[in-house]
C-alpha cells in the first residue's frame, strides 16, 4: 500500500496593480477569524499551509 507524504504548500501573493488589494481566507481553519491582509502596490505576502494541519 502506498505511504502518505506530508508536505508544506507555499502560496505567494503579489500585488502587481496600482491599487491596494486584499487577501482573505474563506474558512476559519481554527486560526482566528476574519484575517485580512492588505497589500499595497508592489507588496507581496507568502501564506504557508503546514503539513498535517
KOLNU-760958 format. One record per residue (C-alpha): x, y, z. Coordinates in pm, whole numbers, plus 50000, padded with zeros to 5 digits. Layout:
<dotis>
XYZ ...
</dotis>
This chain:
<dotis>
500005000050000 501405034649915 502585056250200 501505091650276 503935120350233 503245152450420 504485185050271 504055222250309 502405243950047 503615279649995 501285304249824 502895336949714 500575366449655 501985397449484 500055429349422 501215439749074 498495466049032 498475503449101 495785499449369 495675482849711 494445446849719 493265423549996 493625386250058 491155368550290 490705331650373 487235317650315 487495293650612 488475298450975 490865268351000 490935273651378 493365302951348 491405334051441 488565347351237 488315374450977 492025377050899 492565400350604 495895410750453 496105444750282 498735446250008 499885479849881 501105482349519 504305461949477 503975443349810 503845405649845 502995380450115 503525342850148 500865320350300 502275287850446 499965257750468 501555233850720 501635196450657 499125176950862 497395207850992 
</dotis>
